[in-house]
Each structure stands twice: as C-alpha cells, then as structure tokens.
Amino acid sequence: MIAALVGETPITVETVERRVRRLRQGPRGELLPADGTAEGRQLRRWVTQILIAEQIVADEAARRGIVPGGPPLELTPTARLELGSVMAAVLSGNPLAQALYRALTAHQLIPETEISQYFSNNQDRYRGITYEQAAPGIRADLLGARRRRQFALWADARCARATLLPGFEHPGDIRHPDHTHRH
C-alpha cells in the first residue's frame, strides 16, 4: 500500500509505520499520542511529510551530485521555528540534507545597507556596542535567517507537489476529519 508519491517514487505505508514504531521506541516515545486516536493519525501524517521531504532531499542531492559532508548544522529554537517542524526534523539529523541546504543557499548575501538598517532599527539590542562591533553578528543572524527562508520555500514548493493518499493527507489540511483545533 502507498501513503504518498514523490514523483514516481512511492512512500509505502510500511515505511511510514516503521518510522512511527522507531519514534515510539525512542527516548520520548511515551510522549507520543496513542495509535488509533486523532492525534495518533496526525502523527502518521506528520511522519509522512518527513519521509516526503527526505525523498525530495535525496532526489535533489542525487541530481546535483551532492554528497554528505561538512560540519553538523546546529539549529537553534528560532531556526527550527523558521524552518517549520518537518524541515527542522529533516535537517537535524541528516548530513545529506545539510549538504544540500548549504549548496542551495550558498549564494545568499546580506547587503551592508540591510545590516546598518537593522542596527538602526534595533538600538535597544545594541546599547553600548558600536556598529563595527555589532555588524558581524547581525550579518550572521540575517544571513542565517535568509538561508533558512530560502531553503524552507524551496522545500515547501516541492513537498506540495507530492501526491498524498487518503489517510496520509497533510496534517494541516482542513479537509480531513482529524484536523481540529482544540485547547
């Protein structure tokens, strides 16, 4: 049985279930929602999204001749929010995804005018620090955010092209019965 298609490549239900089992057996497995519940089905949908993203990364890396390499990519809590839970999960432990991220976003630059504007607009953060002292950190922060945004947009556009079969719809799709918002 097929959960999703990434181009012509199937993501099988067994692959999804195997990943869910691995998560349940992990150190935080007891925190996951029970099977057979709406939340448990949403977990399966989220795992399907991760598998789709991993396949997209593998396909693009193969197309570009990219192999794993480079230092591990550390994601701050802010970076995880900017990327979204799926891409943050994929980038966190996948050296191939990290290499692709670097390749796809290497051309990003931050103009000096953007750095100085940020410094001017955020004086409360830089009291007692000169522009020359603050600029390298600002450049690094803005560049990181720009690279994450570019990668997330690239990945989101490709993930949206995947074909999702019933029961494996995107967790945020309002058309499936488990999509509810509760507090």
Phi, psi and omega in degrees: 000147184251134175266323183201161174237131173249099190065239177262357184271120179278144167255113186278157175299321179299321178296317178298311182296323178296318179293319178298317178300318180297320176296318180295331179273355182281181186296339179245018183303325181290346179274347183283152180293152182292147173300150176084356177261165177302318180293324176296320176293324177294324175300315178300321178295319179295316178299321177300318178298321178295315180297322176298311181298319178298321179292319178298316177299313181298317180296314182291320178298318179296317180300323182268355182072029181271136177239158179301143178171162180098168180292154177301142179272118179268129180250120175285166174304322178297316179299320179297319178294318180296322182282331188092156188297323182292306183291328175297318178295319181293315182289332186301316187234022186236099181301328178293316177298322179294319178295319178295317177306312180298317182294317183289335186247004185298332184279355182292138178227157175241116180295148180303325180297325178291323179293314181293324178295318178298315179301314180297320183283348185231044181302330180299334179278341190238030177299129178081005180240133178281164177303316181299326178286322185277331189305315181299319178292319178298314180303313181298316180295314180293321179295316177301315180296319180295318180295317180296319179298314179300314182294317180297318178295318177301310183293317180301318180298320181284322177296325180295339179279347180295148176265121181255129179272159182307136183094347181234023179300163176302139181302332181270001181289119185287353183278345180267153189291341181274355180280100177224158177240114182231151175237000000 
